[in-house]
Amino acid sequence: MSTKLLYLEGLRGIAAFMVYQIHTLLDYNLTFRPVWMWYQEWTICVPLFFVLSGRVLTVSPLRKGDQTSIIASMIKRPFRLTLPVIGVMLISKLIYVLGLFDTDACRREESAFCAGPDKVAHSFFDMFVRPFLYINNTPGLFPNYAATTPLPYTSWTLPLEYANSNYLYVLTIVLIHFKDSLKIQYFVMLGALALTLFGHLWTSHFIIGLIFADLSNRGVLKSLKHKKSTLFFSTIAILFSLFLCIDSPYTIGKTANDWIKTFQVDSQMRFGAWETNYGSDERPLVLLLCTAIMFAIETNDLLQNILGSKPFVFLGRISYMLYLAHPVFNYSIHQILYKLIDSSTPFGNACLFVTTTTLACLFSELLVRIVDEPVLKLLNYCYARVFKPTLNTYSKVNSDGLPVSTTSESKKL
């Protein structure tokens, strides 16, 4: 990632770290869990992930006006999301064979992955085919599919990430086509945002990220950094968003969100949307809070420097592996530590928290080196050898926007 975007990597790392802590502390340490949940019944982690995806995936193609890079990303995307999952499943199987899984702890959960690690990738189909089938089917279309899939339970977001990133790529191609008309571009973006908000789709989060990417490329966010009123406005926006999200005697969070969810469920039925963006712990207005937080970070050098520092960038580097693999860690290494360390006292509780958190990060770093980085190298190699020569052949378009071959043979014709 470009050094200019390291703060986004750091923000992604914080979101992944929050997911890990929330899932882990639910079973083992209720003392610290409310802190990560902000003492609420909803979380900001997944919505923030999707806004960040929209921001990062589109900023470069929009700036360069390069449709070829979008096509390349669409080709790589399913493999980029799925191959690390297969790697994590292989590691899970290895840990199970070594006898490190606590099967009793696993069976407390409902998903096929945690129903018993012996169910993890017990056939060639489950190991290498089912993950690709899974990301191409949203949980909304096949509600029971995730429960019968031997994948880490955190993989439920991958079909949403894959489907919505493809929608975003198509939308970006449309924007590039109208690159000379700012009015048409924002009519398209704001129209798509309104439709997805009304239909209660996760796609709205990706479009918010797309708008931030466009504002960044146009220099709008950079210019706002120098305005004295920006800090005041971003602070008010965050406080107002919290007022609309947080449950307390002094806010309207539950009332506002319940009303919007009722309205959006009705609109979902009319539009026939395939997936909603709320669950038992999510709120529609959390998107507003995500937007306010992103605006504050995008327009503040101090926040960008903090998030771009080495500890947060490290969390960003391991974020995907930490997100995918922490169930494996929780039901193996964490279980061993949980039995060795007496967590009945505050000191023991703190020791367990620090030890497991440190080892989880180191475990994720190991997976980055043996799974994630080799996957990236393999994808880049295959793309360079198979797809890139063909895409370069048709890298130019004629006046009608149709691809034109640039090979010597086509020139002769």
C-alpha positions in Angstrom: 0.0 0.0 0.0 1.2 3.5 -0.8 2.8 5.3 2.2 0.1 8.0 1.7 -2.6 5.5 2.6 -0.9 3.8 5.5 -3.3 5.4 7.9 -6.1 3.5 6.2 -4.2 0.3 6.7 -3.9 1.2 10.4 -7.6 1.9 10.7 -8.3 -1.5 9.1 -6.0 -3.1 11.6 -7.9 -1.5 14.5 -11.2 -2.8 13.1 -9.8 -6.3 12.8 -8.3 -6.2 16.3 -11.7 -5.1 17.7 -13.4 -8.1 16.0 -10.8 -10.4 17.5 -11.3 -9.0 21.0 -15.1 -9.0 20.8 -15.2 -12.6 19.7 -12.6 -13.8 22.1 -13.7 -11.9 25.2 -17.3 -13.1 24.7 -16.3 -16.5 25.9 -13.3 -15.9 28.1 -13.1 -12.4 29.6 -16.3 -10.5 30.1 -14.5 -7.9 32.1 -12.9 -6.2 29.1 -15.4 -7.0 26.4 -17.8 -4.1 27.1 -14.9 -1.7 26.5 -14.4 -3.0 22.9 -18.2 -2.9 22.4 -18.4 0.7 23.7 -20.8 -0.6 26.2 -23.3 -1.1 23.4 -25.0 -4.1 21.7 -23.8 -3.1 18.3 -20.3 -2.8 16.7 -18.7 -0.6 14.1 -16.1 -3.1 12.9 -17.7 -4.7 9.8 -19.4 -1.5 8.5 -16.0 0.2 8.8 -14.3 -2.6 6.9 -16.7 -2.2 4.0 -16.3 1.6 3.9 -12.5 1.1 3.9 -12.8 -1.4 1.0 -14.7 1.1 -1.1 -12.1 3.8 -0.4 -9.0 1.6 -1.1 -10.3 -0.4 -4.0 -11.2 2.6 -6.2 -8.8 5.4 -5.4 -6.1 4.3 -7.8 -8.4 3.4 -10.8 -10.3 6.7 -10.4 -7.1 8.7 -10.3 -5.6 7.1 -13.3 -8.8 6.6 -15.3 -7.6 3.1 -15.9 -10.3 0.5 -16.7 -7.7 -2.2 -17.3 -6.6 -2.1 -13.7 -10.3 -2.6 -12.7 -10.6 -5.6 -14.9 -7.4 -7.0 -13.4 -8.8 -6.5 -9.9 -12.0 -8.2 -10.8 -10.0 -11.2 -12.1 -7.9 -11.4 -8.9 -10.5 -10.6 -6.4 -12.2 -14.1 -5.9 -8.7 -15.7 -5.5 -7.5 -13.0 -3.2 -10.4 -13.5 -0.9 -10.6 -17.3 -1.1 -7.1 -18.7 -1.3 -6.2 -17.4 2.2 -9.3 -19.1 3.5 -8.1 -22.4 2.1 -4.7 -21.8 3.7 -6.4 -21.2 7.1 -8.4 -24.4 6.6 -5.2 -26.3 6.0 -3.6 -24.9 9.1 -6.8 -25.8 11.0 -6.6 -29.4 9.9 -2.9 -29.5 10.9 -3.7 -28.2 14.3 -6.4 -30.7 14.7 -4.2 -33.6 13.7 -1.6 -32.4 16.2 -4.3 -32.7 18.9 -4.2 -29.0 19.8 -7.9 -28.3 19.2 -10.3 -28.3 22.2 -13.3 -30.0 20.7 -15.5 -29.5 23.7 -15.1 -25.7 23.4 -15.7 -25.9 19.7 -19.0 -27.7 20.1 -20.4 -24.9 22.1 -20.8 -23.0 18.8 -23.3 -23.6 16.1 -21.3 -23.3 12.9 -19.9 -26.3 11.1 -16.4 -25.1 11.7 -16.8 -25.0 15.4 -19.1 -28.0 15.6 -15.8 -29.9 15.6 -12.5 -29.3 13.8 -12.7 -32.8 12.5 -15.3 -31.4 10.2 -12.9 -28.9 8.8 -11.9 -29.6 5.2 -12.4 -33.4 5.5 -12.6 -33.8 1.7 -11.1 -32.3 -1.4 -14.4 -30.7 -2.2 -14.7 -29.0 1.2 -11.1 -27.9 1.1 -10.6 -26.5 -2.4 -14.1 -26.1 -4.0 -16.6 -25.1 -1.3 -14.8 -21.8 -0.5 -15.2 -20.6 -4.0 -18.8 -21.6 -4.1 -19.4 -19.9 -0.8 -18.1 -16.4 -1.8 -20.3 -16.6 -4.9 -23.5 -17.1 -2.8 -24.6 -14.5 -0.4 -26.0 -15.6 2.9 -29.3 -13.9 2.0 -29.8 -16.1 -1.0 -28.8 -19.3 0.9 -29.5 -18.7 4.6 -28.4 -22.1 5.7 -25.3 -22.3 3.5 -22.9 -20.8 6.1 -24.1 -23.2 8.8 -23.2 -26.2 6.6 -19.9 -24.8 5.4 -16.7 -25.9 7.2 -15.2 -22.4 7.1 -14.1 -20.2 9.9 -17.3 -18.4 11.1 -15.7 -15.0 10.3 -15.9 -15.8 6.6 -19.6 -14.8 6.5 -18.5 -11.3 5.3 -16.6 -12.7 2.2 -19.6 -13.2 -0.1 -20.7 -9.6 0.7 -17.2 -8.3 0.2 -16.9 -10.1 -3.2 -20.3 -9.2 -4.5 -20.2 -5.5 -3.5 -16.6 -5.0 -4.7 -17.8 -6.2 -8.1 -20.7 -3.8 -8.0 -18.2 -1.1 -7.1 -15.8 -1.9 -9.9 -18.7 -1.6 -12.4 -19.7 1.7 -10.9 -16.1 2.9 -11.1 -16.0 2.0 -14.8 -19.1 4.1 -15.4 -17.5 7.0 -13.5 -14.4 6.8 -15.6 -16.5 6.8 -18.8 -18.0 10.2 -17.6 -14.7 11.5 -16.3 -15.2 14.9 -18.0 -18.6 15.5 -16.4 -18.5 16.1 -12.6 -22.3 16.5 -12.5 -23.0 13.2 -14.2 -20.4 11.4 -11.9 -22.0 12.7 -8.7 -25.5 12.0 -10.1 -24.5 8.4 -10.6 -22.8 8.1 -7.2 -25.4 9.8 -5.1 -28.2 8.1 -7.0 -26.6 4.7 -6.3 -26.1 5.6 -2.7 -29.7 6.7 -2.3 -31.0 3.5 -3.9 -28.8 1.2 -1.8 -29.7 3.1 1.4 -33.4 2.8 0.6 -32.9 -0.9 -0.2 -30.9 -1.4 3.0 -27.9 -2.9 1.2 -24.3 -3.2 2.4 -23.4 -1.7 -1.0 -24.1 1.7 0.5 -21.0 1.4 2.7 -18.8 0.7 -0.3 -20.2 3.7 -2.2 -19.4 5.9 0.8 -15.8 4.7 0.4 -16.0 5.4 -3.3 -17.1 9.0 -2.7 -14.2 9.5 -0.2 -11.8 8.1 -2.9 -13.1 10.6 -5.4 -12.9 13.6 -3.0 -9.3 12.6 -2.2 -8.3 12.4 -5.9 -9.9 15.8 -6.5 -7.9 17.3 -3.6 -11.0 18.3 -1.7 -10.1 16.4 1.5 -6.6 17.9 1.4 -7.9 21.4 1.0 -10.2 20.9 4.0 -7.3 20.1 6.2 -6.3 23.8 6.1 -9.7 25.2 7.1 -10.1 26.0 10.8 -13.8 25.0 10.7 -13.1 21.4 9.6 -12.0 20.2 13.0 -15.1 21.7 14.6 -17.4 20.3 11.9 -16.0 16.8 12.1 -16.2 16.8 15.9 -19.9 17.9 15.8 -20.5 15.2 13.1 -19.1 12.4 15.3 -21.0 13.6 18.4 -24.2 13.9 16.5 -23.7 10.4 15.0 -23.0 8.9 18.4 -26.2 10.6 19.6 -28.1 8.8 16.9 -26.4 5.4 17.5 -25.7 5.0 21.2 -28.3 3.5 23.6 -28.6 5.6 26.7 -31.1 7.7 28.6 -29.7 10.8 27.0 -29.8 9.7 23.3 -32.3 8.4 20.8 -30.2 5.6 19.4 -32.6 2.7 19.7 -35.7 4.6 18.8 -34.1 6.1 15.6 -32.6 2.9 14.4 -35.7 0.8 15.1 -37.7 3.2 13.0 -35.3 3.2 10.1 -34.9 -0.6 10.2 -38.7 -1.0 9.9 -38.8 1.4 7.0 -35.9 -0.2 5.2 -37.2 -3.7 5.7 -40.4 -2.6 3.9 -38.3 -1.1 1.2 -36.2 -4.2 0.9 -39.4 -6.2 0.2 -40.4 -3.8 -2.5 -37.0 -3.9 -4.2 -36.4 -7.6 -3.7 -33.0 -6.9 -2.2 -30.9 -9.9 -1.4 -29.2 -8.9 1.8 -29.7 -6.3 4.6 -27.0 -4.5 6.4 -28.1 -5.1 9.9 -28.1 -8.0 12.2 -28.6 -8.7 15.9 -25.8 -6.3 16.7 -25.7 -3.8 13.9 -27.6 -0.5 13.3 -28.4 1.3 10.1 -27.2 4.7 11.5 -23.8 3.1 12.2 -23.0 4.0 8.6 -23.4 7.7 9.5 -20.9 7.2 12.3 -18.5 5.5 10.0 -18.8 8.4 7.6 -18.1 10.9 10.3 -15.1 9.0 11.6 -13.7 8.7 8.0 -14.2 12.4 7.4 -12.4 13.3 10.6 -9.4 11.0 9.8 -9.2 12.1 6.1 -9.0 15.8 7.0 -6.7 15.6 10.0 -2.9 15.1 9.7 -2.4 14.3 13.3 -4.9 11.4 13.2 -3.3 10.1 9.9 0.1 10.2 11.5 -1.1 8.3 14.5 -2.9 5.6 12.5 0.1 5.5 10.1 2.5 4.7 12.9 4.2 1.3 13.1 2.0 -0.4 15.7 -1.2 0.3 13.8 0.3 -0.5 10.4 1.5 -3.8 11.8 -2.1 -4.5 12.8 -3.2 -3.6 9.3 -0.6 -5.9 7.8 -2.0 -8.9 9.8 -5.6 -7.7 9.7 -7.0 -10.3 7.1 -5.2 -13.2 8.8 -6.2 -12.1 12.2 -9.8 -11.7 11.1 -9.9 -15.1 9.4 -7.8 -17.2 11.7 -8.7 -16.0 15.2 -11.4 -18.8 15.6 -8.6 -21.3 15.0 -6.4 -19.6 17.6 -9.3 -19.3 20.1 -10.2 -23.0 20.0 -6.6 -24.2 20.2 -3.8 -22.1 21.6 -6.1 -19.9 23.6 -7.8 -22.9 25.2 -4.4 -24.2 26.4 -3.5 -20.8 27.9 -6.9 -20.5 29.5 -6.3 -23.7 31.4 -2.8 -22.8 32.4 -3.4 -19.2 33.6 -5.7 -18.6 36.6 -8.0 -15.8 35.4 -10.0 -15.7 38.6 -8.1 -12.7 39.9 -7.7 -9.3 38.2 -4.0 -9.9 37.8 -4.5 -13.3 36.2 -7.2 -11.9 34.0 -4.9 -9.2 32.8 -2.1 -11.7 32.2 -4.4 -13.9 30.2 -5.5 -10.9 28.1 -2.0 -9.7 27.3 -0.6 -13.2 26.7 -3.4 -14.3 24.3 -3.5 -11.0 22.5 0.3 -11.1 21.9 0.3 -14.7 20.7 -2.8 -14.1 18.5 -0.9 -11.3 16.7 2.2 -13.4 16.3 0.1 -16.3 15.0 -1.4 -14.0 12.5 2.0 -12.6 11.5 3.1 -16.2 10.9 0.1 -16.8 8.7 0.8 -13.7 6.7 4.3 -15.1 5.9 3.2 -18.7 5.1 -0.2 -18.0 3.6 -1.1 -14.4 2.7 2.2 -13.3 1.1 2.6 -16.5 -1.0 -1.0 -16.1 -2.2 -0.2 -12.5 -3.3 2.9 -13.6 -5.1 1.1 -16.5 -6.8 -1.7 -14.2 -8.0 0.7 -11.6 -9.4 2.7 -14.3 -11.2 -0.4 -15.9 -12.7 -1.8 -12.5 -13.7 1.4 -11.4 -15.3 1.8 -14.7 -17.3 -1.8 -15.3 -18.3 -4.1 -12.3 -18.2 -1.9 -9.2 -18.5 -0.6 -9.8 -22.0 -4.2 -10.2 -23.2 -5.5 -7.1 -21.4 -2.6 -5.1 -22.8 -3.6 -6.1 -26.3 -6.9 -4.4 -25.8 -5.8 -1.6 -23.5 -7.0 1.1 -25.9 -10.5 2.1 -26.9 -11.9 3.8 -30.0 -14.3 6.8 -30.1 -17.2 4.6 -29.3 -15.6 3.2 -26.1 -15.0 -0.2 -27.7 -11.7 -2.1 -27.1 -9.2 -1.9 -30.0 -6.4 -4.4 -30.4 -3.0 -2.9 -30.4 -1.1 -5.8 -31.8 0.9 -5.6 -35.0 -1.5 -7.9 -36.8 -4.5 -5.6 -36.1 -2.5 -2.6 -37.3 -1.8 -4.3 -40.6 -5.5 -5.0 -41.0 
